[in-house]
Amino acid sequence: MISILTIREEMTDYLRTHRLTITQFSKISGINSGTLSRILSGSKPISMEQLERITFAMGLEESHFFSSYIDECFSFSAPNWRRLRPFLLRCAELNRLDCIEQVVDNLLDNLAYAPSLFEVAEELFEQKKYEAAALLYKGVSASEKYQHSERLALCQYRLFVTTLGGDLDANLEAAILFEAYVDRLDELDQLEALRRLAHVFGAAHKWKKVEQLARKLHKIATIQYKYEVNSGAGNQGERRPKKPVYYYIFYALLTLSVVCEECGQYEQAMHYAALYADSSWVREDTEESKQIIRQFQEWAVANTYIYRLLAGDMKMLTEYVNYLNCHEEEVFTGLCSIVQAANLYGHNIDDILERFSSFVPYSIHQSEFGGYSKPIIMDQTAQFLSDLAAYQLHNNRHEGISLILQGLDLSIKINSEKNIIRCMALFEKYRGISEDKEKEKFKSLVNEVERLNEEKNNFFVSSI
């Protein structure tokens, strides 16, 4: 009862110190004097609105009484959602995550509150208050961990989305944890969830897993689209996925083409590119559908150039460069592939690098649907820097050492194990031509890699 009395004691002290009567404070706060009297006597609980009025009237910081108010909500009487809901929303607005966590802990044992907590979490998620929403999702997940419900799966999905950031290793861990729940989602939610999972596993270069997810996405999207076409669903206000269902069919094919590219299967990659360039089966004829179709067709053209190039067709390099000159949004991706091909086939591309020097080290690829996610851009950039370093060093240019160090530094920042290993191996290969200051920089970066590995190992041991 100490915290409950604290609110009332502070009010009483304030009135005594400022020599105010309840009637006078009633006029200042806008709360009925009778109500104030009952609050002070302890015969009436304080609502959130009343707490805000009292706090403002006393000239205190807005969240001054929040910790005490939690006891007010749980000790004065049985938990009342009409008081808890506005309190949680206000805590989120003021970033009082500690108070949200306290409320969730108090409600955790009562499954009856799970639906209400979930609704507030969804509201906060829509408002992009991800940290606050995550605390609620975790609480609902903990209370429903044995229920195998769709709501539990949605909580895990939201937690997966809010966890994604610039650390590729952390993103991969989040994806692995969430993958077990994806099948419990509604099929419409599965579409976007599978797309996001494929993105994360792709950034981690787990291409077998990406292929599995892409085939699953294609299957579910195809079934769902046939259902829409045959039943007329989607045109009568029914719930729809984040993007039109046919988009996910195209996207699955695009992803499969990328998998083939990464595995060196360029003919098969071109086959998939031809499939997502074909829109003859799409029934919709809207501005949105035309925009989506146009974007995938543009990607098919650009990617087909890349696949031909990587397959060794260097004769079309001039044609591809002219294409890039007219499509600036494709230049960085194109340069990545051109440098790879040059390393594979010993081709000189100095004139091309000079022509597009303003796009080095990278330019964010944008489309009508937005840019690539930041981790993928950074991973692609780290790989590009190491490829370009290899090209320059192969041509006896010392600037390649600097590019290796830049690539290693970026790879460490995003925790990209594949690129870290590649940059370290490349530096050791050319250590003989590096300068003392470059060796010192490399040593410093290696120390950072060791520190990250120690942290990872300690986390693993503490988790067992």
N, C-alpha and C positions, 0 to 999 in steps of 0.2 A: 504493500500500500504506500510505500515511501514515495515513488514517482508520481502517483496520483495526487498525493498531498502537496508535492512540490509545485505543481501547476497552480493549485489553489492558494498555497502559501505565498507564492510569488505575487499572485493577484492581490492577496490581502496586504502584503508588505507594500505593494505599489500604491494601493489606495491609502494606506496609513501614511506613507512617506509624502505623498502628494496631497494629503488632506482632502481626499475626494470621497464623496458619498457614492453609494451604489447608483443612485439616480443620476448623479453627475457623470459617472463612468458609463452609464447606460447611453447618455447622449453622445459621448465621445465615440463609443464602440458601435452604436447602432443596434445594440442588443437590448431587448425588453428588460426592464429592471427586475421584474418578477423572475424571469428566466435566470438573470445573473445571480439573484439571491439564492435560487435553488442550486445553481452550479457551485457557488461558494460554500453552501452548506453540505455539498456532497450528495444531494438527493437527485441530481440530474446529471447524466453524462454530457460531455462536451462534443458537439458535432464539429466536423472539419471546418465548416463555414464560420462557426462561432470561434473556433480556435484562431482562425486567420484574423477575425475582427479584434479579438482580445490582444493578439500579438501586435497588430498594427497600432491599436490604441495605446499600448504600453511602450511603443517606440522601439521594439525589439527586432532583431534579425528574423526574417520570415520563417526560418526553420528552427528557431530557438527552442520551441517546445516539442519538436518532432519525436525525439527519443522518449520523452515522458508520455507523449500522446499514445505511443504503442502500448504502454501499461494501461493507459486510460481505456483503450479499446479492448484489452484482453482481461484486465483485472476488475474493472468496474462492473462489467456485466458480460454476458456471453457475446462472442464476436458478432458484430453487426456489419453486414456487407455494405449497407448504405453509408456507413462511416469509413470502412476500410477502402472501398473502391476510390473515392475522391482523394483519400490520403495517399494511396499508392501512385495515382496519377500526378499528384503534386510533388511527391518525392522524386519522381522521374524528371519532372520539369526543373527541379532545383538540384538534380544530380545527387540526392541523398540515397545513394545505393546501399549504405549501411542500414538505413531504416527499412528499405524494401526487403533486404535479406532477413532482418529480424521478424518482419510480418510473415514472410514465407515460412521461416522456421517454426513460428507459432502455429501455423495452419497445416503444417506438413502431415500430421497424423490423421487429419480429417479429409477423407476422399470427397466429401460433399462440396468442398471449396475448389476442387480441381477445375471444373468447368468455368467457374467465375474467374479464377486466376488466369486460365488460358485465354479467356476473352480479353482481359486487360493486357496480357502479353501481346496478343495479336494487334490490339489498338496501338500499343507502344511500338511494335515492329513496323507498322504502317507509317508511324511518325518518325521512323529512323532513330528511335531511342534504343539502340541495340543492346547496350550494356544493361539497362534496366529490364528490357524484355528478356534478356538471357537469364537473369536471376529468376524470373517467374517461370520460364520454360524449364529450367533445371529443377525447380520446386515441383512442378506438375509431373515431370518425368520421374522424380524420386518417389512421389506418392502413387504413381501408376505403373511402376516398373514391372509389376507382375500381371498387369491387365491385358497386355498385348493389344492395346487399342490403337485406332487410327490417330487419336489425339496424341498418344505417346509418340507415334511415328512423326507426326507433324512437329512436335516439340523438338525431336532430334534433328529434323530437317532444318528448322529455324536456327538451332544451335550450330549446326554445320555451316549454314550461310553466314551467321554473325561471327564465326571463328575465323573465316578466311581472311588472310592478310598477305603481307609481303614475304613471309617465311614459308618457302616451298615445303620444307620438311614438316612443319606444323600443319600446313594445309593437308598434306598427305595423311597424317595421323587422324585429322578430323574426318577426312573422307572414308578412311578405313572403319572408323567408329560408326559413321552414319550408314554405310552401305548395308549393314545388316537390317536396317529398318525400311529401306526404300520400297520393298515389296508390300509393306503394310499401308502405304499411302494410296489414296485414291488414284486411279490411272491418270487422270488429268494432271495431278500434282507430280506423278512419277515422271512425266515428260520433261519438265524443267529440272527436276532433281537429277535425272540421269544425265542431262546435258551438263549440269554443273559438275557432277562426279567425273564425267569424261574429261572435262576441262582440267580438273585438278590432277587426275592420274596422267593426263597428257603432259602437263607441266613437269611432272616427276619422271617422265619418260617411261612409264609403265604401259607399253604399247599393247601387250596381250590383254591387259585389263581394259584398256580403252576400246579395243576391238569388241570385247564382250559387251561392254556397256552400249556401244554404238549399235550393235546388232539387236540388242534388247530394246533400245530406243526406237529403232526402225520398225521392229515388229509391233510394239505397242501403239506407236503413232499410226502405222498403216491400218491396224484393226480399228482404232478409234476414228480414223478419217472415213473408212468405209461405213462405219456406223453412222457418222454424221451425214454422209451423202445419202444413205439409204433411208434414214429416219427423219431427216430434216432437222436434226438436233443442232443446237448452236445458233439457231435463228429465232428462238422464241424466249430469249432472256435466261436460258440455262447458264449455269456456271461454266466458264471457259478457262483454258490454261492461259499462262502469261502471254504466249504468242499463239497464232493460229496453228492448228494441228499439222497442216501440211508443211509448215516451217520446220517442224521437228523431223519430218521425213527427209527433207532436203539436208538438214543439219547432220543427221545420222550418216547420210551418204558422203557428205563433205568430210566428216570425221574419219570414215573408213578410208577415204582417199589419202588423208594425212597419215594414217597408220601404215598404209602401203608405201607411201613416200619414205617414212622413217625406217621401214624395213628393206628399202631398196627395190621394192616391187613396182617399178615405174609404169609398166604397161597396165597393171591392174589399177594403179592410181588413176591413170587416164580413163580407164573404163568407168570408174566411179564418178569422175568429173563429168563425163558425158551424161551420166544418169541424173546428176543434180542440175545439169544445164537444161534437161528436158522437162518442160512444164505442161506438156500436152494433157496430162491427167488431172490437173488442178481445175476444179469446177468453178471456183470463185472468180469473179471478174470485177474486182474493186480496186481502188487506188492503192490500198494496202497490199493486196495480192500482187499487183503489178510491180510495186516497189520491191517486195521480197523476191519475186521471180527475177527481176532485173539484177538485184544484188548477187544472187547465187550464180546467174549466168556470167556476170563479170568475174566472179571468183573462179569459175570454171575455165574461162579464157586465160586468166593470169596463172592459175595453177598448172594448166596444161603446158604452158611455156616452161614453167619450172621443172615439170616432170621430164619433158623432152631434153632440157638442158642437163639435168642430173643423170639422165640416161646416156649422155655423151654426144648429143646432137649439137655440137658447138657451132654448126653452120647457121643456126637460127639465132645466134647471140645478138647480132646486129638488129634483127627484127624485134627481138625481145627488148633491147635497149630503147629502140624507137617507141615501143609500146609503153615502157615505163616513163618515158619523157612526156607522154600525154596522160599518164595516170600517176600523179605524184603520191597519192595515198598508198600506192603499191611499191614505191621505190625501196624502202628499207627492207621489206620482205624479199624483194627481187635481188637486192645487193647481197643479202645473206646467202641466197641460192647461187648467185654468180660466183661469189668467193669460194663456196663449197666446190662448185664444178671446176673452178680454176685449180684448186688444190688437188682434186681427183685426177684431172687430165693434163696438168702442167701447162695451162693456158695463161698467157699474159693479159691482164685486165687493167693495166695501169691507166689507160685512157678512160676507161669506164669509171674507175675510182675517182679520177680527177673531175670527170664530168658531173658526178653526183657527190662531190666532196661535202657539200652543205648538208647532206643527209647522214653524214658520219659524225658521231658513232651511231645514232639512231634517230628515227622520227616515228612518233606514235601512229600506228596504222589506224585510220579512222574509216568508218563506213557509215551508211545511212542508219545503221543499227548501233552506232557507237564504237568505241575503240576496244582493242583487246584488253583483258584484265591486266592490271599493273604487274602482277607476278610473272605472267607469260611474256610481257614486253621485256621485263628485266632479264628473264632467263634467256630469251632470244638474243638480247643485246650481249649478254655475257658470252654466249656461244659465238656470236658474230665477232666479238673482239678477239677470241682465241683463234678463230678461223683466219681472221685478217692478220693476226700476229704470225701464224704459220706461213701465210702467203708472203708476208714481207721478209721474214727470216729466210725462207727458201730462196728469196731473191737477194739475199745478203744485205738486208737493210736493218740497221740497228734499232730503228723505231719499233720493230716488232717486240722487243723486250718491254718497252713501255706499255704496249698494248696487252701483253700477257699480264702485267701487274694490274692494269685497269680491270681486265676481265676477272682476275682472281679476287680483287677487292670487291667487285660487284657480286661475284658468286658467293662470297662469304656473307655479304649483307642479306642475300636472299636464301642462304643455306642450301645452295644447289650442289649437291655432292658430286654429280657427274662433271659439272664444269670446274669445280674445285680441283678434282683429280686431274682433269685434262690440262688445266693451266699450270699446275705444279709439275706435271710430267714434261710439259713443253719448256718450262723455264730450266729444268734440270738438263734437258737436251742441249740448250743453248747457253748454259751457265758460263761457259768459257768466254763468251764475247760480252758478258754483262759487266757493268761498271760496279765499283765498290758500293756506291750509294743505292744502286739497284739491288744488289745482293742484300744490303741491310733492309731495304723495303720488303723484299721477298721473305727474309727471316722474320720480320715483324708480322707479316700476313700469315706465315706458317704458325707462329705462336698463337695467333687468333684462331686458326683452324683447330689447333690442339685444345685450346680453351673451350671451344664449342663442343668438341668431342667429349671432353671431360664432363661438361654440363649434361650432355645427352646420356652418357653412361651413368652418371649419378642419378639422373631422373629415372632411368630404367631400373636401377638397383632399388631406389626408394619406392618404386611402383610394384615391386614383386611382393 
